[in-house]
Amino acid sequence: MFGTDRDQAELALDGYGRSFNNEALDWCIEARTFVALVWSIILHRQHPSPELQARIAGRLQWFRSRERR
């Protein structure tokens, strides 16, 4: 997703024999991204930085671009 090496992700999925639920995986990715967003906001409030601000903006944009179910 954000700076992820697609080849490494594919290898990890291959370890599960490709018998996974795509929808469940998508929800897990969305949940993990939400947690990362919240922590980034908390950290940024305590230690403002352009890098954290950019991460927050990128994650918010990613959520805004997601197709709503």
C-alpha positions as CSV (number, residue, x, y, z in Angstrom):
1,M,0.0,0.0,0.0
2,F,2.2,2.9,1.2
3,G,5.7,2.1,0.1
4,T,5.0,-1.7,0.2
5,D,7.2,-4.0,-1.9
6,R,4.5,-5.8,-4.0
7,D,6.8,-8.8,-4.6
8,Q,7.2,-9.3,-0.8
9,A,3.5,-9.1,-0.4
10,E,2.9,-11.6,-3.1
11,L,5.4,-14.0,-1.5
12,A,3.6,-13.7,1.8
13,L,0.2,-14.4,0.3
14,D,1.7,-17.4,-1.5
15,G,2.6,-18.8,1.9
16,Y,-1.1,-19.1,2.6
17,G,-1.7,-21.1,-0.6
18,R,-3.7,-18.2,-2.0
19,S,-6.8,-19.6,-0.2
20,F,-7.7,-16.4,1.6
21,N,-10.8,-14.3,1.5
22,N,-10.1,-11.2,-0.6
23,E,-12.8,-9.1,1.1
24,A,-11.5,-10.0,4.6
25,L,-8.0,-9.1,3.5
26,D,-9.2,-5.8,2.2
27,W,-11.0,-5.0,5.5
28,C,-7.8,-5.9,7.4
29,I,-5.7,-3.6,5.3
30,E,-8.3,-0.8,5.8
31,A,-8.4,-1.4,9.6
32,R,-4.6,-1.4,9.8
33,T,-4.4,1.8,7.8
34,F,-6.9,3.4,10.1
35,V,-4.9,2.4,13.2
36,A,-1.7,3.9,11.6
37,L,-3.6,7.1,10.7
38,V,-4.8,7.5,14.3
39,W,-1.4,6.9,15.8
40,S,0.1,9.3,13.3
41,I,-2.3,12.0,14.3
42,I,-1.6,11.4,18.0
43,L,2.2,11.5,17.4
44,H,1.9,14.6,15.2
45,R,0.0,16.5,18.0
46,Q,2.9,15.7,20.4
47,H,5.8,16.0,17.9
48,P,4.8,18.0,14.9
49,S,6.8,17.3,11.8
50,P,6.4,17.6,8.0
51,E,7.0,13.9,7.6
52,L,4.1,12.9,9.9
53,Q,1.9,15.6,8.3
54,A,2.6,14.0,4.9
55,R,1.8,10.5,6.1
56,I,-1.5,11.8,7.6
57,A,-2.4,13.5,4.4
58,G,-1.5,10.4,2.3
59,R,-3.6,8.1,4.5
60,L,-6.6,10.5,4.5
61,Q,-6.4,10.7,0.8
62,W,-6.3,6.9,0.5
63,F,-9.4,6.6,2.6
64,R,-11.2,9.3,0.6
65,S,-10.4,7.5,-2.6
66,R,-11.7,4.1,-1.4
67,E,-15.0,2.9,-2.8
68,R,-17.6,3.0,-0.1
69,R,-19.5,-0.2,0.4
